[in-house]
């Protein structure tokens, strides 16, 4: 069921969230003060990463999206660690 899957994803997300990590403040729905959800914030963060990759490599947005989508584990690690979009883009390019 969709609800059960969401619950498992939410549990996984909460396990990835380091307690008391101030770098994660903009990543969590619990800490958000602007009323947005963590899904919206993740999407914005991912878009910034793609823009950084495109700028750094001088490629199109769609090509940069392919670079990011090819490394989902790196994105998950970076999100969990509270890395900025630029730091994550550099990691994607380096790896």
The first five atom37 places (N, CA, C, CB, O) and aatype in JSON, in Angstrom:
{
  "aatype": [20, 20, 20, 20, 20, 20, 20, 20, 20, 20, 20, 20, 20, 20, 20, 20, 20, 20, 20, 20, 20, 20, 20, 20, 20, 20, 20, 20, 20, 20, 20, 20, 20, 20, 20, 20, 20, 20, 20, 20, 20, 20, 20, 20, 20, 20, 20, 20, 20, 20, 20, 20, 20, 20, 20, 20, 20, 20, 20, 20, 20, 20, 20, 20, 20, 20, 20, 20, 20, 20, 20, 20, 20, 20, 20, 20, 20, 20, 20, 20, 20, 20, 20, 20, 20, 20, 20, 20, 20, 20, 20, 20, 20, 20, 20],
  "atom_mask": [
    [1, 1, 1, 1, 1],
    [1, 1, 1, 1, 1],
    [1, 1, 1, 1, 1],
    [1, 1, 1, 1, 1],
    [1, 1, 1, 1, 1],
    [1, 1, 1, 1, 1],
    [1, 1, 1, 1, 1],
    [1, 1, 1, 1, 1],
    [1, 1, 1, 1, 1],
    [1, 1, 1, 1, 1],
    [1, 1, 1, 1, 1],
    [1, 1, 1, 1, 1],
    [1, 1, 1, 1, 1],
    [1, 1, 1, 1, 1],
    [1, 1, 1, 1, 1],
    [1, 1, 1, 1, 1],
    [1, 1, 1, 1, 1],
    [1, 1, 1, 1, 1],
    [1, 1, 1, 1, 1],
    [1, 1, 1, 1, 1],
    [1, 1, 1, 1, 1],
    [1, 1, 1, 1, 1],
    [1, 1, 1, 1, 1],
    [1, 1, 1, 1, 1],
    [1, 1, 1, 1, 1],
    [1, 1, 1, 1, 1],
    [1, 1, 1, 1, 1],
    [1, 1, 1, 1, 1],
    [1, 1, 1, 1, 1],
    [1, 1, 1, 1, 1],
    [1, 1, 1, 1, 1],
    [1, 1, 1, 1, 1],
    [1, 1, 1, 1, 1],
    [1, 1, 1, 1, 1],
    [1, 1, 1, 1, 1],
    [1, 1, 1, 1, 1],
    [1, 1, 1, 1, 1],
    [1, 1, 1, 1, 1],
    [1, 1, 1, 1, 1],
    [1, 1, 1, 1, 1],
    [1, 1, 1, 1, 1],
    [1, 1, 1, 1, 1],
    [1, 1, 1, 1, 1],
    [1, 1, 1, 1, 1],
    [1, 1, 1, 1, 1],
    [1, 1, 1, 1, 1],
    [1, 1, 1, 1, 1],
    [1, 1, 1, 1, 1],
    [1, 1, 1, 1, 1],
    [1, 1, 1, 1, 1],
    [1, 1, 1, 1, 1],
    [1, 1, 1, 1, 1],
    [1, 1, 1, 1, 1],
    [1, 1, 1, 1, 1],
    [1, 1, 1, 1, 1],
    [1, 1, 1, 1, 1],
    [1, 1, 1, 1, 1],
    [1, 1, 1, 1, 1],
    [1, 1, 1, 1, 1],
    [1, 1, 1, 1, 1],
    [1, 1, 1, 1, 1],
    [1, 1, 1, 1, 1],
    [1, 1, 1, 1, 1],
    [1, 1, 1, 1, 1],
    [1, 1, 1, 1, 1],
    [1, 1, 1, 1, 1],
    [1, 1, 1, 1, 1],
    [1, 1, 1, 1, 1],
    [1, 1, 1, 1, 1],
    [1, 1, 1, 1, 1],
    [1, 1, 1, 1, 1],
    [1, 1, 1, 1, 1],
    [1, 1, 1, 1, 1],
    [1, 1, 1, 1, 1],
    [1, 1, 1, 1, 1],
    [1, 1, 1, 1, 1],
    [1, 1, 1, 1, 1],
    [1, 1, 1, 1, 1],
    [1, 1, 1, 1, 1],
    [1, 1, 1, 1, 1],
    [1, 1, 1, 1, 1],
    [1, 1, 1, 1, 1],
    [1, 1, 1, 1, 1],
    [1, 1, 1, 1, 1],
    [1, 1, 1, 1, 1],
    [1, 1, 1, 1, 1],
    [1, 1, 1, 1, 1],
    [1, 1, 1, 1, 1],
    [1, 1, 1, 1, 1],
    [1, 1, 1, 1, 1],
    [1, 1, 1, 1, 1],
    [1, 1, 1, 1, 1],
    [1, 1, 1, 1, 1],
    [1, 1, 1, 1, 1],
    [1, 1, 1, 1, 1]
  ],
  "atom_positions": [
    [[0.83, -1.18, 0.0], [0.0, 0.0, 0.0], [0.88, 1.25, 0.0], [-0.94, 0.0, 1.21], [2.01, 1.25, 0.49]],
    [[0.33, 2.3, -0.55], [1.05, 3.56, -0.63], [1.33, 4.12, 0.76], [0.25, 4.57, -1.46], [2.43, 4.6, 1.02]],
    [[0.36, 4.05, 1.65], [0.53, 4.58, 3.01], [1.65, 3.84, 3.73], [-0.78, 4.48, 3.81], [2.48, 4.47, 4.39]],
    [[1.68, 2.53, 3.62], [2.71, 1.75, 4.29], [4.08, 2.1, 3.73], [2.44, 0.24, 4.13], [5.05, 2.21, 4.48]],
    [[4.16, 2.27, 2.41], [5.44, 2.63, 1.8], [5.91, 3.99, 2.29], [5.34, 2.62, 0.27], [7.08, 4.18, 2.59]],
    [[4.98, 4.96, 2.37], [5.33, 6.28, 2.85], [5.85, 6.21, 4.29], [4.13, 7.22, 2.77], [6.83, 6.87, 4.63]],
    [[5.2, 5.41, 5.11], [5.64, 5.26, 6.5], [7.06, 4.72, 6.56], [4.68, 4.34, 7.27], [7.86, 5.19, 7.37]],
    [[7.39, 3.75, 5.71], [8.75, 3.21, 5.7], [9.74, 4.25, 5.23], [8.83, 1.97, 4.8], [10.84, 4.36, 5.78]],
    [[9.37, 5.03, 4.21], [10.26, 6.09, 3.73], [10.47, 7.15, 4.81], [9.68, 6.74, 2.46], [11.59, 7.64, 5.0]],
    [[9.4, 7.5, 5.5], [9.51, 8.49, 6.57], [10.42, 7.97, 7.69], [8.11, 8.83, 7.12], [11.24, 8.72, 8.22]],
    [[10.27, 6.7, 8.05], [11.14, 6.1, 9.06], [12.59, 6.14, 8.62], [10.71, 4.66, 9.36], [13.48, 6.46, 9.41]],
    [[12.84, 5.82, 7.35], [14.21, 5.87, 6.82], [14.75, 7.28, 6.88], [14.25, 5.34, 5.37], [15.89, 7.5, 7.28]],
    [[13.92, 8.26, 6.49], [14.34, 9.66, 6.52], [14.7, 10.08, 7.94], [13.24, 10.57, 5.95], [15.72, 10.73, 8.17]],
    [[13.87, 9.71, 8.9], [14.13, 10.1, 10.28], [15.4, 9.45, 10.81], [12.94, 9.73, 11.17], [16.09, 10.03, 11.65]],
    [[15.71, 8.25, 10.34], [16.95, 7.6, 10.75], [18.15, 8.31, 10.16], [16.95, 6.14, 10.33], [19.21, 8.34, 10.78]],
    [[18.02, 8.88, 8.95], [19.12, 9.58, 8.31], [19.4, 10.94, 8.95], [18.83, 9.76, 6.83], [20.51, 11.46, 8.87]],
    [[18.38, 11.52, 9.58], [18.51, 12.86, 10.15], [19.34, 12.8, 11.43], [17.12, 13.46, 10.44], [18.91, 12.24, 12.43]],
    [[20.53, 13.4, 11.39], [21.33, 13.42, 12.61], [20.72, 14.37, 13.64], [22.77, 13.84, 12.3], [20.36, 15.49, 13.29]],
    [[20.58, 13.94, 14.88], [19.98, 14.81, 15.9], [20.86, 16.01, 16.2], [19.7, 14.03, 17.18], [22.07, 15.88, 16.36]],
    [[20.24, 17.16, 16.29], [20.94, 18.37, 16.68], [21.88, 18.95, 15.64], [21.7, 18.1, 17.9], [22.65, 19.84, 15.96]],
    [[21.84, 18.48, 14.41], [22.71, 18.98, 13.36], [22.1, 20.25, 12.79], [22.94, 17.91, 12.24], [21.08, 20.2, 12.11]],
    [[22.72, 21.39, 13.06], [22.17, 22.66, 12.61], [22.18, 22.79, 11.1], [22.95, 23.8, 13.22], [21.36, 23.53, 10.54]],
    [[23.08, 22.09, 10.43], [23.11, 22.13, 8.97], [21.85, 21.55, 8.36], [24.33, 21.39, 8.44], [21.5, 21.86, 7.23]],
    [[21.15, 20.7, 9.11], [19.94, 20.07, 8.63], [18.71, 20.96, 8.79], [19.73, 18.76, 9.33], [17.62, 20.57, 8.36]],
    [[18.84, 22.12, 9.41], [17.68, 22.93, 9.73], [16.79, 23.19, 8.51], [18.12, 24.25, 10.31], [15.56, 23.12, 8.63]],
    [[17.37, 23.48, 7.37], [16.57, 23.76, 6.19], [16.06, 22.51, 5.52], [17.36, 24.56, 5.22], [15.29, 22.59, 4.56]],
    [[16.46, 21.35, 6.0], [16.06, 20.11, 5.36], [14.85, 19.46, 5.99], [17.18, 19.16, 5.39], [14.23, 18.61, 5.35]],
    [[14.48, 19.8, 7.2], [13.44, 19.03, 7.89], [12.15, 19.8, 8.0], [13.91, 18.63, 9.25], [12.13, 21.01, 8.22]],
    [[11.06, 19.06, 7.86], [9.74, 19.69, 8.01], [9.54, 20.14, 9.45], [8.62, 18.71, 7.6], [8.85, 21.14, 9.69]],
    [[10.12, 19.43, 10.41], [9.94, 19.79, 11.81], [10.58, 21.13, 12.13], [10.52, 18.72, 12.7], [10.08, 21.87, 12.99]],
    [[11.67, 21.46, 11.46], [12.38, 22.7, 11.73], [11.98, 23.84, 10.79], [13.86, 22.47, 11.63], [12.39, 24.98, 11.0]],
    [[11.19, 23.54, 9.78], [10.85, 24.57, 8.8], [9.96, 25.63, 9.44], [10.13, 23.94, 7.59], [9.0, 25.31, 10.14]],
    [[10.31, 26.89, 9.19], [9.51, 27.98, 9.73], [8.69, 28.66, 8.65], [10.4, 29.0, 10.42], [7.86, 29.51, 8.95]],
    [[8.92, 28.28, 7.4], [8.2, 28.93, 6.3], [6.96, 28.17, 5.85], [9.13, 29.11, 5.14], [6.32, 28.55, 4.88]],
    [[6.62, 27.08, 6.55], [5.42, 26.34, 6.22], [5.58, 25.35, 5.09], [4.36, 27.28, 5.88], [4.63, 24.66, 4.74]],
    [[6.79, 25.25, 4.51], [6.99, 24.3, 3.42], [7.27, 22.91, 3.99], [8.14, 24.75, 2.5], [7.64, 22.76, 5.15]],
    [[7.09, 21.92, 3.15], [7.36, 20.55, 3.59], [8.78, 20.17, 3.23], [6.36, 19.57, 2.96], [9.43, 20.84, 2.43]],
    [[9.26, 19.1, 3.83], [10.61, 18.65, 3.53], [10.71, 18.19, 2.08], [11.03, 17.53, 4.48], [11.78, 18.29, 1.47]],
    [[9.6, 17.67, 1.5], [9.62, 17.27, 0.09], [9.89, 18.48, -0.81], [8.29, 16.6, -0.3], [10.67, 18.4, -1.75]],
    [[9.23, 19.6, -0.5], [9.47, 20.81, -1.28], [10.9, 21.28, -1.1], [8.48, 21.93, -0.86], [11.55, 21.69, -2.06]],
    [[11.4, 21.23, 0.12], [12.76, 21.68, 0.36], [13.76, 20.77, -0.32], [13.04, 21.75, 1.86], [14.76, 21.25, -0.86]],
    [[13.52, 19.46, -0.31], [14.42, 18.53, -0.99], [14.44, 18.81, -2.49], [14.0, 17.07, -0.71], [15.5, 18.8, -3.11]],
    [[13.27, 19.05, -3.06], [13.18, 19.34, -4.49], [13.94, 20.61, -4.83], [11.71, 19.47, -4.91], [14.66, 20.64, -5.83]],
    [[13.8, 21.64, -4.02], [14.53, 22.89, -4.25], [16.04, 22.66, -4.13], [14.08, 23.97, -3.26], [16.82, 23.17, -4.94]],
    [[16.44, 21.9, -3.12], [17.86, 21.59, -2.91], [18.41, 20.82, -4.1], [18.06, 20.79, -1.61], [19.51, 21.1, -4.58]],
    [[17.65, 19.83, -4.58], [18.08, 19.03, -5.72], [18.19, 19.89, -6.98], [17.1, 17.85, -5.96], [19.12, 19.72, -7.77]],
    [[17.25, 20.8, -7.17], [17.3, 21.7, -8.33], [18.55, 22.58, -8.27], [16.02, 22.58, -8.4], [19.2, 22.8, -9.3]],
    [[18.88, 23.08, -7.1], [20.08, 23.9, -6.95], [21.33, 23.09, -7.29], [20.18, 24.44, -5.51], [22.26, 23.61, -7.91]],
    [[21.35, 21.83, -6.89], [22.48, 20.96, -7.2], [22.64, 20.83, -8.71], [22.29, 19.56, -6.57], [23.74, 20.97, -9.25]],
    [[21.54, 20.58, -9.39], [21.57, 20.41, -10.85], [22.06, 21.69, -11.51], [20.19, 20.03, -11.39], [22.85, 21.63, -12.46]],
    [[21.6, 22.84, -11.03], [22.06, 24.12, -11.58], [23.56, 24.31, -11.35], [21.29, 25.28, -10.94], [24.27, 24.79, -12.24]],
    [[24.05, 23.93, -10.17], [25.49, 24.04, -9.87], [26.31, 23.12, -10.78], [25.76, 23.71, -8.39], [27.35, 23.53, -11.3]],
    [[25.84, 21.89, -10.97], [26.54, 20.95, -11.84], [26.58, 21.49, -13.26], [25.86, 19.55, -11.81], [27.62, 21.45, -13.92]],
    [[25.45, 22.0, -13.74], [25.38, 22.56, -15.09], [26.35, 23.72, -15.25], [23.95, 23.01, -15.41], [27.06, 23.8, -16.25]],
    [[26.39, 24.62, -14.27], [27.29, 25.76, -14.33], [28.75, 25.33, -14.27], [26.98, 26.73, -13.2], [29.59, 25.81, -15.04]],
    [[29.06, 24.42, -13.34], [30.45, 24.0, -13.15], [31.0, 23.24, -14.35], [30.56, 23.13, -11.91], [32.18, 23.38, -14.69]],
    [[30.16, 22.44, -15.0], [30.62, 21.64, -16.13], [30.31, 22.29, -17.49], [29.99, 20.27, -16.08], [30.77, 21.82, -18.53]],
    [[29.54, 23.37, -17.47], [29.18, 24.04, -18.72], [28.29, 23.18, -19.6], [30.44, 24.42, -19.48], [28.45, 23.15, -20.82]],
    [[27.34, 22.48, -18.98], [26.41, 21.62, -19.71], [24.99, 22.09, -19.49], [26.57, 20.14, -19.28], [24.74, 22.97, -18.66]],
    [[24.06, 21.5, -20.24], [22.65, 21.9, -20.09], [22.07, 21.37, -18.78], [21.83, 21.39, -21.28], [22.63, 20.47, -18.15]],
    [[20.95, 21.95, -18.41], [20.26, 21.53, -17.18], [19.87, 20.06, -17.27], [19.0, 22.4, -16.94], [20.02, 19.32, -16.3]],
    [[19.36, 19.63, -18.43], [18.92, 18.23, -18.57], [20.1, 17.26, -18.49], [18.18, 18.03, -19.89], [19.97, 16.17, -17.93]],
    [[21.25, 17.64, -19.03], [22.44, 16.79, -18.9], [22.9, 16.72, -17.46], [23.58, 17.31, -19.8], [23.28, 15.66, -16.97]],
    [[22.86, 17.86, -16.77], [23.25, 17.9, -15.36], [22.28, 17.09, -14.51], [23.31, 19.36, -14.86], [22.69, 16.46, -13.53]],
    [[21.01, 17.1, -14.88], [20.02, 16.28, -14.16], [20.37, 14.8, -14.3], [18.58, 16.56, -14.68], [20.2, 14.03, -13.36]],
    [[20.84, 14.42, -15.47], [21.26, 13.04, -15.68], [22.44, 12.67, -14.81], [21.61, 12.83, -17.13], [22.51, 11.55, -14.29]],
    [[23.38, 13.59, -14.65], [24.54, 13.36, -13.78], [24.07, 13.13, -12.34], [25.54, 14.56, -13.85], [24.52, 12.21, -11.67]],
    [[23.16, 13.98, -11.88], [22.66, 13.87, -10.5], [21.84, 12.59, -10.31], [21.81, 15.1, -10.15], [21.99, 11.89, -9.3]],
    [[20.98, 12.29, -11.26], [20.11, 11.12, -11.13], [20.89, 9.81, -11.22], [19.03, 11.15, -12.21], [20.41, 8.77, -10.75]],
    [[22.06, 9.85, -11.81], [22.88, 8.64, -11.92], [23.56, 8.28, -10.6], [23.94, 8.83, -13.01], [24.14, 7.2, -10.48]],
    [[23.49, 9.18, -9.62], [24.16, 8.94, -8.34], [23.22, 9.16, -7.16], [25.39, 9.84, -8.21], [23.46, 10.04, -6.33]],
    [[22.15, 8.37, -7.07], [21.16, 8.58, -6.0], [21.73, 8.35, -4.6], [19.96, 7.66, -6.21], [21.3, 9.01, -3.65]],
    [[22.68, 7.45, -4.46], [23.26, 7.19, -3.14], [24.04, 8.41, -2.66], [24.18, 5.95, -3.18], [23.98, 8.77, -1.48]],
    [[24.76, 9.04, -3.56], [25.52, 10.25, -3.21], [24.56, 11.36, -2.77], [26.38, 10.73, -4.42], [24.83, 12.07, -1.8]],
    [[23.43, 11.5, -3.48], [22.44, 12.51, -3.08], [21.87, 12.21, -1.71], [21.31, 12.59, -4.11], [21.73, 13.11, -0.88]],
    [[21.55, 10.95, -1.46], [20.98, 10.57, -0.16], [21.98, 10.83, 0.97], [20.56, 9.1, -0.17], [21.6, 11.33, 2.03]],
    [[23.24, 10.5, 0.74], [24.27, 10.75, 1.76], [24.42, 12.24, 2.03], [25.62, 10.16, 1.32], [24.5, 12.66, 3.18]],
    [[24.45, 13.02, 0.97], [24.63, 14.47, 1.11], [23.45, 15.12, 1.82], [24.81, 15.11, -0.25], [23.64, 16.01, 2.65]],
    [[22.24, 14.67, 1.49], [21.04, 15.18, 2.16], [21.09, 14.85, 3.65], [19.75, 14.58, 1.52], [20.83, 15.71, 4.49]],
    [[21.44, 13.62, 3.96], [21.52, 13.19, 5.35], [22.6, 13.91, 6.13], [21.77, 11.72, 5.41], [22.46, 14.14, 7.33]],
    [[23.68, 14.28, 5.44], [24.78, 14.97, 6.1], [24.54, 16.48, 6.18], [26.07, 14.7, 5.37], [25.3, 17.19, 6.85]],
    [[23.51, 16.97, 5.51], [23.21, 18.39, 5.55], [24.12, 19.23, 4.68], [23.29, 18.88, 6.96], [24.32, 20.41, 4.94]],
    [[24.68, 18.62, 3.61], [25.56, 19.37, 2.72], [24.76, 20.38, 1.9], [26.32, 18.42, 1.79], [23.58, 20.16, 1.61]],
    [[25.4, 21.47, 1.55], [24.76, 22.47, 0.7], [24.68, 21.94, -0.72], [25.54, 23.81, 0.75], [25.28, 20.92, -1.06]],
    [[23.92, 22.64, -1.54], [23.8, 22.24, -2.95], [25.16, 22.3, -3.64], [22.79, 23.14, -3.68], [25.49, 21.41, -4.42]],
    [[25.94, 23.34, -3.37], [27.25, 23.48, -4.01], [28.19, 22.36, -3.56], [27.87, 24.86, -3.67], [28.91, 21.79, -4.39]],
    [[28.2, 22.04, -2.28], [29.05, 20.96, -1.78], [28.65, 19.63, -2.42], [28.96, 20.86, -0.25], [29.51, 18.83, -2.79]],
    [[27.37, 19.41, -2.55], [26.88, 18.17, -3.16], [27.23, 18.12, -4.63], [25.38, 18.03, -2.97], [27.63, 17.07, -5.14]],
    [[27.09, 19.25, -5.33], [27.45, 19.29, -6.75], [28.93, 18.96, -6.93], [27.13, 20.67, -7.35], [29.29, 18.21, -7.84]],
    [[29.78, 19.52, -6.09], [31.21, 19.24, -6.18], [31.48, 17.75, -5.93], [31.99, 20.09, -5.16], [32.34, 17.15, -6.58]],
    [[30.75, 17.17, -4.98], [30.9, 15.75, -4.69], [30.46, 14.9, -5.88], [30.1, 15.37, -3.45], [31.13, 13.92, -6.22]],
    [[29.34, 15.27, -6.51], [28.86, 14.53, -7.68], [29.87, 14.58, -8.82], [27.51, 15.1, -8.15], [30.12, 13.58, -9.48]],
    [[30.45, 15.74, -9.04], [31.42, 15.9, -10.12], [32.69, 15.12, -9.81], [31.74, 17.39, -10.34], [33.27, 14.48, -10.69]],
    [[33.12, 15.2, -8.58], [34.35, 14.53, -8.15], [34.22, 13.01, -8.21], [34.72, 14.95, -6.73], [35.16, 12.32, -8.61]],
    [[33.06, 12.49, -7.82], [32.85, 11.04, -7.8], [32.5, 10.57, -9.17], [31.77, 10.65, -6.81], [32.28, 9.38, -9.37]]
  ]
}
